Amino acid sequence: MVEKETILIVGTGAMACLFAGRLTAAGFPVVMLGSWPEAIETLHEHGVTVIEADGSEHTHPVRVTRDPAVLQDVHFALVLVKSWQTQKAARQIGRCLAKNGVALTLQNGLGNRETLVETLGAQRVALGVTTLGANLVAPGRIQAAGEGVVSVSIHSRLGGLVEKLRAAGFIIENAPDPDELLWGKLVINAAINPLTAILGVTNGELLGRPTARALMVSLAREAAAVAVALGIRLPYPDPVVAVESIARRTSANRSSMLQDILRHAPTEIDAICGAIVKAGEQANITTPINRTMWQLIKALTSAAGS
């Protein structure tokens, strides 16, 4: 059993640790649900350690488990697993989320909300995105790498969770259109993540390399064109300005895709560039640069044995 106010964080990676650390620091009970053995062991024995941008280091004890059966009637869940793990996460959440609870996905890529809805039902799923950055230094130990906003769709059950996130220092914005929210982040991910993963550089380094910057711009424009063709209004007037602004604001961040490559782990390329290619086909929009990035990352991870 868990306390009524407990926040379930599904995942034990960089972003999950960032949210767990800050929520715990603000006095809110947190339980993390994961499957990564090294992270579970470290979190259980030593808690979560967050290294802030100013170099200060804070460690907070957290409860962690790999068994959702020990949790019951959780009212708030934050879903922070990789897109390829969403189906498993949905089944786990379904075993412990209260009937009037809500799971907020802050994941990258397309399709996560739909996968969660299939298991949990539409009323128990809310969509959000975040431009926060976090680097995984070691299991259970992360470096904050760029402040950002947590944008959430309007949902009748989210009020209590939003209050807690704000109290923990997160900047929260409401977004009335979930598709606008999702595609706004997707365009940015498609422009930044695969390039940083292939080049092995931080987000900010893309701005300092003319050819990389040109590719980033082309990826953003191509993805934005698909959104427009689908009738989706992006949450910013110029995708290039938005992408470059994020790259600058999170200049020290190693993208999640780069971190996956470095760990020889599966990436979310199918849910990002792959999803854009497939959506472009439906809208009769060609996406050759996103397709190339999709294929390059797939080839890179295949070569690494992921």
C-alpha positions as YAML, in Angstrom:
chain: A
units: angstrom
residues:
- id: 1
  name: MET
  ca: [0.00, 0.00, 0.00]
- id: 2
  name: VAL
  ca: [1.06, 3.61, -0.51]
- id: 3
  name: GLU
  ca: [0.18, 6.91, 1.10]
- id: 4
  name: LYS
  ca: [-2.74, 8.71, -0.53]
- id: 5
  name: GLU
  ca: [-0.51, 11.55, -1.73]
- id: 6
  name: THR
  ca: [2.21, 9.28, -3.12]
- id: 7
  name: ILE
  ca: [3.32, 10.04, -6.68]
- id: 8
  name: LEU
  ca: [4.23, 7.02, -8.77]
- id: 9
  name: ILE
  ca: [7.12, 7.67, -11.15]
- id: 10
  name: VAL
  ca: [7.30, 5.02, -13.85]
- id: 11
  name: GLY
  ca: [10.93, 4.75, -14.89]
- id: 12
  name: THR
  ca: [14.37, 4.96, -13.32]
- id: 13
  name: GLY
  ca: [16.30, 6.86, -16.00]
- id: 14
  name: ALA
  ca: [17.55, 10.45, -16.10]
- id: 15
  name: MET
  ca: [14.21, 12.27, -16.29]
- id: 16
  name: ALA
  ca: [12.56, 9.93, -13.79]
- id: 17
  name: CYS
  ca: [15.37, 10.61, -11.32]
- id: 18
  name: LEU
  ca: [15.13, 14.37, -11.87]
- id: 19
  name: PHE
  ca: [11.41, 14.42, -11.08]
- id: 20
  name: ALA
  ca: [11.81, 11.99, -8.18]
- id: 21
  name: GLY
  ca: [14.61, 14.03, -6.65]
- id: 22
  name: ARG
  ca: [12.86, 17.37, -6.82]
- id: 23
  name: LEU
  ca: [9.48, 16.08, -5.69]
- id: 24
  name: THR
  ca: [11.08, 14.27, -2.76]
- id: 25
  name: ALA
  ca: [13.06, 17.40, -1.85]
- id: 26
  name: ALA
  ca: [9.76, 19.30, -1.71]
- id: 27
  name: GLY
  ca: [8.40, 16.81, 0.81]
- id: 28
  name: PHE
  ca: [6.15, 14.70, -1.40]
- id: 29
  name: PRO
  ca: [6.23, 10.90, -1.04]
- id: 30
  name: VAL
  ca: [7.47, 9.24, -4.21]
- id: 31
  name: VAL
  ca: [7.76, 5.63, -5.34]
- id: 32
  name: MET
  ca: [9.67, 4.70, -8.47]
- id: 33
  name: LEU
  ca: [8.70, 1.70, -10.59]
- id: 34
  name: GLY
  ca: [11.34, 0.28, -12.88]
- id: 35
  name: SER
  ca: [13.10, -2.74, -14.31]
- id: 36
  name: TRP
  ca: [16.75, -1.62, -14.61]
- id: 37
  name: PRO
  ca: [18.53, -3.75, -11.96]
- id: 38
  name: GLU
  ca: [21.51, -1.46, -11.39]
- id: 39
  name: ALA
  ca: [19.29, 1.59, -10.95]
- id: 40
  name: ILE
  ca: [16.87, -0.20, -8.63]
- id: 41
  name: GLU
  ca: [19.72, -1.39, -6.43]
- id: 42
  name: THR
  ca: [21.36, 2.06, -6.27]
- id: 43
  name: LEU
  ca: [18.10, 3.90, -5.63]
- id: 44
  name: HIS
  ca: [17.15, 1.43, -2.89]
- id: 45
  name: GLU
  ca: [20.51, 1.67, -1.12]
- id: 46
  name: HIS
  ca: [21.53, 5.28, -1.72]
- id: 47
  name: GLY
  ca: [18.50, 7.20, -3.00]
- id: 48
  name: VAL
  ca: [18.47, 9.53, -5.99]
- id: 49
  name: THR
  ca: [21.27, 12.08, -6.43]
- id: 50
  name: VAL
  ca: [20.67, 15.27, -8.41]
- id: 51
  name: ILE
  ca: [23.60, 17.46, -9.42]
- id: 52
  name: GLU
  ca: [22.20, 20.92, -10.13]
- id: 53
  name: ALA
  ca: [23.53, 23.32, -12.76]
- id: 54
  name: ASP
  ca: [25.43, 25.30, -10.11]
- id: 55
  name: GLY
  ca: [27.34, 22.18, -9.08]
- id: 56
  name: SER
  ca: [25.46, 21.59, -5.83]
- id: 57
  name: GLU
  ca: [24.67, 17.96, -5.16]
- id: 58
  name: HIS
  ca: [21.66, 16.63, -3.26]
- id: 59
  name: THR
  ca: [20.74, 13.06, -2.42]
- id: 60
  name: HIS
  ca: [17.20, 12.08, -1.45]
- id: 61
  name: PRO
  ca: [15.89, 8.71, -0.25]
- id: 62
  name: VAL
  ca: [13.19, 7.24, -2.47]
- id: 63
  name: ARG
  ca: [11.13, 4.10, -2.42]
- id: 64
  name: VAL
  ca: [11.69, 1.95, -5.49]
- id: 65
  name: THR
  ca: [10.18, -1.32, -6.70]
- id: 66
  name: ARG
  ca: [9.94, -3.48, -9.78]
- id: 67
  name: ASP
  ca: [6.62, -5.03, -8.69]
- id: 68
  name: PRO
  ca: [3.46, -2.98, -9.27]
- id: 69
  name: ALA
  ca: [1.50, -5.48, -7.18]
- id: 70
  name: VAL
  ca: [2.87, -3.88, -3.99]
- id: 71
  name: LEU
  ca: [1.19, -0.60, -4.96]
- id: 72
  name: GLN
  ca: [-2.54, -0.01, -4.77]
- id: 73
  name: ASP
  ca: [-4.86, 2.93, -5.46]
- id: 74
  name: VAL
  ca: [-2.20, 5.33, -6.73]
- id: 75
  name: HIS
  ca: [-3.85, 8.59, -7.73]
- id: 76
  name: PHE
  ca: [-1.01, 10.21, -9.66]
- id: 77
  name: ALA
  ca: [1.49, 8.54, -12.00]
- id: 78
  name: LEU
  ca: [4.22, 10.20, -14.05]
- id: 79
  name: VAL
  ca: [5.18, 8.08, -17.06]
- id: 80
  name: LEU
  ca: [8.86, 8.65, -17.92]
- id: 81
  name: VAL
  ca: [9.93, 5.42, -19.63]
- id: 82
  name: LYS
  ca: [11.19, 5.13, -23.20]
- id: 83
  name: SER
  ca: [8.53, 4.89, -25.90]
- id: 84
  name: TRP
  ca: [9.35, 1.25, -26.66]
- id: 85
  name: GLN
  ca: [8.61, 0.43, -23.00]
- id: 86
  name: THR
  ca: [5.17, 2.07, -22.94]
- id: 87
  name: GLN
  ca: [3.09, -1.04, -23.51]
- id: 88
  name: LYS
  ca: [4.69, -2.83, -20.56]
- id: 89
  name: ALA
  ca: [4.37, 0.32, -18.43]
- id: 90
  name: ALA
  ca: [0.66, 0.58, -19.28]
- id: 91
  name: ARG
  ca: [0.04, -2.94, -18.01]
- id: 92
  name: GLN
  ca: [1.98, -2.21, -14.81]
- id: 93
  name: ILE
  ca: [0.15, 1.06, -14.17]
- id: 94
  name: GLY
  ca: [-3.15, -0.70, -14.78]
- id: 95
  name: ARG
  ca: [-2.45, -2.91, -11.77]
- id: 96
  name: CYS
  ca: [-2.03, -0.05, -9.30]
- id: 97
  name: LEU
  ca: [-3.71, 3.12, -10.59]
- id: 98
  name: ALA
  ca: [-6.90, 4.10, -8.77]
- id: 99
  name: LYS
  ca: [-10.12, 4.12, -10.76]
- id: 100
  name: ASN
  ca: [-10.23, 7.91, -10.42]
- id: 101
  name: GLY
  ca: [-6.47, 8.29, -10.85]
- id: 102
  name: VAL
  ca: [-4.54, 9.75, -13.77]
- id: 103
  name: ALA
  ca: [-1.28, 8.86, -15.52]
- id: 104
  name: LEU
  ca: [0.54, 11.83, -17.06]
- id: 105
  name: THR
  ca: [2.89, 10.88, -19.88]
- id: 106
  name: LEU
  ca: [5.87, 13.19, -20.39]
- id: 107
  name: GLN
  ca: [7.50, 10.87, -22.91]
- id: 108
  name: ASN
  ca: [9.07, 11.59, -26.27]
- id: 109
  name: GLY
  ca: [7.53, 10.63, -29.58]
- id: 110
  name: LEU
  ca: [4.14, 9.70, -31.00]
- id: 111
  name: GLY
  ca: [1.88, 6.87, -29.88]
- id: 112
  name: ASN
  ca: [2.53, 6.78, -26.13]
- id: 113
  name: ARG
  ca: [-0.80, 8.35, -25.17]
- id: 114
  name: GLU
  ca: [-2.71, 5.97, -27.41]
- id: 115
  name: THR
  ca: [-0.90, 2.94, -25.96]
- id: 116
  name: LEU
  ca: [-1.71, 4.04, -22.41]
- id: 117
  name: VAL
  ca: [-5.34, 4.76, -23.30]
- id: 118
  name: GLU
  ca: [-5.79, 1.23, -24.69]
- id: 119
  name: THR
  ca: [-5.08, -0.20, -21.24]
- id: 120
  name: LEU
  ca: [-6.09, 2.55, -18.82]
- id: 121
  name: GLY
  ca: [-8.94, 4.30, -20.64]
- id: 122
  name: ALA
  ca: [-9.03, 7.88, -21.86]
- id: 123
  name: GLN
  ca: [-10.17, 9.36, -18.54]
- id: 124
  name: ARG
  ca: [-7.10, 8.04, -16.75]
- id: 125
  name: VAL
  ca: [-4.50, 9.37, -19.22]
- id: 126
  name: ALA
  ca: [-3.19, 12.93, -19.62]
- id: 127
  name: LEU
  ca: [-0.65, 14.21, -22.12]
- id: 128
  name: GLY
  ca: [2.27, 16.45, -21.37]
- id: 129
  name: VAL
  ca: [5.71, 17.36, -22.68]
- id: 130
  name: THR
  ca: [8.76, 18.91, -21.08]
- id: 131
  name: THR
  ca: [11.82, 20.76, -22.33]
- id: 132
  name: LEU
  ca: [13.80, 20.00, -19.17]
- id: 133
  name: GLY
  ca: [17.17, 18.37, -19.66]
- id: 134
  name: ALA
  ca: [18.94, 15.76, -17.54]
- id: 135
  name: ASN
  ca: [22.08, 13.69, -18.09]
- id: 136
  name: LEU
  ca: [22.46, 10.25, -16.57]
- id: 137
  name: VAL
  ca: [25.85, 10.20, -14.84]
- id: 138
  name: ALA
  ca: [25.39, 6.75, -13.30]
- id: 139
  name: PRO
  ca: [22.43, 4.64, -12.17]
- id: 140
  name: GLY
  ca: [20.40, 6.79, -9.76]
- id: 141
  name: ARG
  ca: [22.70, 9.79, -10.28]
- id: 142
  name: ILE
  ca: [21.86, 12.59, -12.73]
- id: 143
  name: GLN
  ca: [23.07, 16.02, -13.78]
- id: 144
  name: ALA
  ca: [20.43, 18.69, -14.41]
- id: 145
  name: ALA
  ca: [21.19, 20.05, -17.87]
- id: 146
  name: GLY
  ca: [18.87, 22.90, -18.70]
- id: 147
  name: GLU
  ca: [15.73, 24.30, -17.15]
- id: 148
  name: GLY
  ca: [12.53, 24.20, -19.11]
- id: 149
  name: VAL
  ca: [8.77, 24.07, -18.99]
- id: 150
  name: VAL
  ca: [6.37, 21.22, -18.29]
- id: 151
  name: SER
  ca: [3.34, 21.71, -20.54]
- id: 152
  name: VAL
  ca: [0.25, 19.65, -19.77]
- id: 153
  name: SER
  ca: [-3.09, 19.16, -21.44]
- id: 154
  name: ILE
  ca: [-6.20, 20.30, -19.62]
- id: 155
  name: HIS
  ca: [-7.54, 17.36, -17.60]
- id: 156
  name: SER
  ca: [-10.02, 17.35, -14.75]
- id: 157
  name: ARG
  ca: [-7.90, 15.00, -12.62]
- id: 158
  name: LEU
  ca: [-4.54, 16.75, -12.95]
- id: 159
  name: GLY
  ca: [-5.07, 19.60, -10.48]
- id: 160
  name: GLY
  ca: [-3.46, 17.96, -7.47]
- id: 161
  name: LEU
  ca: [-0.45, 16.73, -9.43]
- id: 162
  name: VAL
  ca: [0.11, 20.13, -11.04]
- id: 163
  name: GLU
  ca: [0.07, 21.76, -7.59]
- id: 164
  name: LYS
  ca: [2.74, 19.34, -6.37]
- id: 165
  name: LEU
  ca: [4.92, 19.86, -9.42]
- id: 166
  name: ARG
  ca: [4.73, 23.62, -9.00]
- id: 167
  name: ALA
  ca: [5.58, 23.31, -5.31]
- id: 168
  name: ALA
  ca: [8.63, 21.27, -6.31]
- id: 169
  name: GLY
  ca: [9.87, 24.12, -8.50]
- id: 170
  name: PHE
  ca: [8.71, 22.97, -11.92]
- id: 171
  name: ILE
  ca: [7.35, 25.58, -14.33]
- id: 172
  name: ILE
  ca: [3.93, 24.35, -15.45]
- id: 173
  name: GLU
  ca: [1.93, 25.61, -18.41]
- id: 174
  name: ASN
  ca: [-1.51, 24.48, -19.59]
- id: 175
  name: ALA
  ca: [-1.91, 23.53, -23.23]
- id: 176
  name: PRO
  ca: [-5.50, 23.27, -24.47]
- id: 177
  name: ASP
  ca: [-4.64, 21.28, -27.63]
- id: 178
  name: PRO
  ca: [-2.84, 17.95, -26.92]
- id: 179
  name: ASP
  ca: [-1.84, 17.41, -30.55]
- id: 180
  name: GLU
  ca: [-0.30, 20.87, -30.69]
- id: 181
  name: LEU
  ca: [1.58, 19.99, -27.53]
- id: 182
  name: LEU
  ca: [2.79, 16.64, -28.83]
- id: 183
  name: TRP
  ca: [3.90, 17.80, -32.26]
- id: 184
  name: GLY
  ca: [5.60, 20.88, -30.83]
- id: 185
  name: LYS
  ca: [7.95, 18.61, -28.86]
- id: 186
  name: LEU
  ca: [8.20, 16.05, -31.68]
- id: 187
  name: VAL
  ca: [9.58, 18.62, -34.13]
- id: 188
  name: ILE
  ca: [12.23, 19.65, -31.59]
- id: 189
  name: ASN
  ca: [13.18, 16.05, -30.79]
- id: 190
  name: ALA
  ca: [13.47, 15.14, -34.45]
- id: 191
  name: ALA
  ca: [15.75, 18.10, -35.13]
- id: 192
  name: ILE
  ca: [18.07, 17.65, -32.15]
- id: 193
  name: ASN
  ca: [18.15, 14.06, -30.90]
- id: 194
  name: PRO
  ca: [19.33, 12.01, -33.90]
- id: 195
  name: LEU
  ca: [22.02, 14.53, -34.84]
- id: 196
  name: THR
  ca: [23.47, 14.63, -31.34]
- id: 197
  name: ALA
  ca: [23.36, 10.82, -31.19]
- id: 198
  name: ILE
  ca: [25.17, 10.39, -34.51]
- id: 199
  name: LEU
  ca: [27.76, 13.12, -33.89]
- id: 200
  name: GLY
  ca: [28.21, 12.32, -30.20]
- id: 201
  name: VAL
  ca: [27.79, 15.95, -29.12]
- id: 202
  name: THR
  ca: [25.72, 18.00, -26.69]
- id: 203
  name: ASN
  ca: [22.67, 19.94, -27.86]
- id: 204
  name: GLY
  ca: [24.51, 23.26, -27.87]
- id: 205
  name: GLU
  ca: [27.33, 21.92, -30.02]
- id: 206
  name: LEU
  ca: [24.91, 21.63, -32.95]
- id: 207
  name: LEU
  ca: [24.67, 25.43, -33.05]
- id: 208
  name: GLY
  ca: [28.43, 25.78, -33.36]
- id: 209
  name: ARG
  ca: [28.79, 23.47, -36.35]
- id: 210
  name: PRO
  ca: [27.43, 25.08, -39.54]
- id: 211
  name: THR
  ca: [26.63, 21.82, -41.33]
- id: 212
  name: ALA
  ca: [25.02, 20.29, -38.25]
- id: 213
  name: ARG
  ca: [23.02, 23.46, -37.69]
- id: 214
  name: ALA
  ca: [21.81, 23.38, -41.31]
- id: 215
  name: LEU
  ca: [20.70, 19.77, -40.90]
- id: 216
  name: MET
  ca: [18.93, 20.64, -37.65]
- id: 217
  name: VAL
  ca: [17.07, 23.45, -39.43]
- id: 218
  name: SER
  ca: [16.08, 21.15, -42.31]
- id: 219
  name: LEU
  ca: [14.83, 18.44, -39.95]
- id: 220
  name: ALA
  ca: [12.72, 20.98, -38.06]
- id: 221
  name: ARG
  ca: [11.18, 22.44, -41.21]
- id: 222
  name: GLU
  ca: [10.45, 19.02, -42.67]
- id: 223
  name: ALA
  ca: [8.73, 17.78, -39.51]
- id: 224
  name: ALA
  ca: [6.80, 21.05, -39.17]
- id: 225
  name: ALA
  ca: [5.56, 20.69, -42.76]
- id: 226
  name: VAL
  ca: [4.02, 17.32, -41.87]
- id: 227
  name: ALA
  ca: [2.27, 18.86, -38.86]
- id: 228
  name: VAL
  ca: [0.85, 21.64, -41.01]
- id: 229
  name: ALA
  ca: [-0.33, 19.15, -43.62]
- id: 230
  name: LEU
  ca: [-2.16, 17.26, -40.86]
- id: 231
  name: GLY
  ca: [-3.88, 20.46, -39.76]
- id: 232
  name: ILE
  ca: [-1.91, 20.74, -36.54]
- id: 233
  name: ARG
  ca: [-0.98, 24.17, -35.32]
- id: 234
  name: LEU
  ca: [2.42, 24.16, -33.66]
- id: 235
  name: PRO
  ca: [2.80, 26.00, -30.32]
- id: 236
  name: TYR
  ca: [5.36, 28.41, -31.81]
- id: 237
  name: PRO
  ca: [5.33, 30.56, -34.96]
- id: 238
  name: ASP
  ca: [8.73, 29.47, -36.31]
- id: 239
  name: PRO
  ca: [10.02, 25.91, -35.78]
- id: 240
  name: VAL
  ca: [13.60, 26.92, -36.53]
- id: 241
  name: VAL
  ca: [13.62, 29.63, -33.88]
- id: 242
  name: ALA
  ca: [12.03, 27.21, -31.40]
- id: 243
  name: VAL
  ca: [14.53, 24.42, -32.05]
- id: 244
  name: GLU
  ca: [17.56, 26.69, -31.89]
- id: 245
  name: SER
  ca: [16.23, 28.27, -28.70]
- id: 246
  name: ILE
  ca: [15.88, 24.85, -27.05]
- id: 247
  name: ALA
  ca: [19.33, 23.77, -28.22]
- id: 248
  name: ARG
  ca: [20.78, 26.96, -26.75]
- id: 249
  name: ARG
  ca: [18.86, 26.72, -23.47]
- id: 250
  name: THR
  ca: [19.87, 23.06, -23.02]
- id: 251
  name: SER
  ca: [23.34, 23.51, -24.48]
- id: 252
  name: ALA
  ca: [25.04, 21.25, -21.90]
- id: 253
  name: ASN
  ca: [22.48, 18.49, -22.26]
- id: 254
  name: ARG
  ca: [23.25, 15.17, -23.86]
- id: 255
  name: SER
  ca: [20.02, 14.23, -25.57]
- id: 256
  name: SER
  ca: [18.23, 11.10, -24.40]
- id: 257
  name: MET
  ca: [19.02, 9.48, -27.74]
- id: 258
  name: LEU
  ca: [22.73, 10.15, -27.35]
- id: 259
  name: GLN
  ca: [22.59, 8.71, -23.84]
- id: 260
  name: ASP
  ca: [20.87, 5.61, -25.22]
- id: 261
  name: ILE
  ca: [23.55, 5.19, -27.89]
- id: 262
  name: LEU
  ca: [26.33, 5.54, -25.33]
- id: 263
  name: ARG
  ca: [24.68, 2.86, -23.16]
- id: 264
  name: HIS
  ca: [24.12, 0.59, -26.19]
- id: 265
  name: ALA
  ca: [20.42, 0.72, -25.38]
- id: 266
  name: PRO
  ca: [17.41, 0.85, -27.74]
- id: 267
  name: THR
  ca: [16.49, 4.35, -28.88]
- id: 268
  name: GLU
  ca: [13.17, 6.11, -29.48]
- id: 269
  name: ILE
  ca: [13.94, 6.82, -33.15]
- id: 270
  name: ASP
  ca: [10.89, 4.82, -34.33]
- id: 271
  name: ALA
  ca: [8.57, 7.07, -32.30]
- id: 272
  name: ILE
  ca: [10.30, 10.26, -33.44]
- id: 273
  name: CYS
  ca: [11.75, 10.39, -36.97]
- id: 274
  name: GLY
  ca: [10.11, 7.09, -37.90]
- id: 275
  name: ALA
  ca: [6.72, 8.40, -36.79]
- id: 276
  name: ILE
  ca: [7.23, 11.61, -38.77]
- id: 277
  name: VAL
  ca: [8.06, 9.63, -41.92]
- id: 278
  name: LYS
  ca: [4.91, 7.52, -41.55]
- id: 279
  name: ALA
  ca: [2.74, 10.57, -40.83]
- id: 280
  name: GLY
  ca: [4.27, 12.28, -43.86]
- id: 281
  name: GLU
  ca: [3.32, 9.35, -46.06]
- id: 282
  name: GLN
  ca: [-0.28, 9.64, -44.88]
- id: 283
  name: ALA
  ca: [-0.25, 13.37, -45.65]
- id: 284
  name: ASN
  ca: [1.60, 12.97, -48.99]
- id: 285
  name: ILE
  ca: [4.58, 14.94, -47.65]
- id: 286
  name: THR
  ca: [8.08, 13.66, -48.42]
- id: 287
  name: THR
  ca: [10.47, 13.54, -45.47]
- id: 288
  name: PRO
  ca: [13.85, 12.43, -46.87]
- id: 289
  name: ILE
  ca: [15.99, 13.92, -44.09]
- id: 290
  name: ASN
  ca: [13.93, 12.43, -41.28]
- id: 291
  name: ARG
  ca: [13.95, 9.11, -43.14]
- id: 292
  name: THR
  ca: [17.73, 9.24, -43.43]
- id: 293
  name: MET
  ca: [18.13, 9.99, -39.72]
- id: 294
  name: TRP
  ca: [15.73, 7.14, -38.92]
- id: 295
  name: GLN
  ca: [17.76, 4.71, -41.01]
- id: 296
  name: LEU
  ca: [21.12, 5.95, -39.71]
- id: 297
  name: ILE
  ca: [20.14, 5.54, -36.06]
- id: 298
  name: LYS
  ca: [18.68, 2.09, -36.80]
- id: 299
  name: ALA
  ca: [21.94, 1.13, -38.54]
- id: 300
  name: LEU
  ca: [24.00, 2.54, -35.68]
- id: 301
  name: THR
  ca: [22.08, 0.67, -32.98]
- id: 302
  name: SER
  ca: [22.12, -2.52, -35.07]
- id: 303
  name: ALA
  ca: [25.90, -2.25, -35.36]
- id: 304
  name: ALA
  ca: [26.11, -1.76, -31.60]
- id: 305
  name: GLY
  ca: [24.03, -4.89, -31.00]
- id: 306
  name: SER
  ca: [21.08, -2.96, -29.50]
...
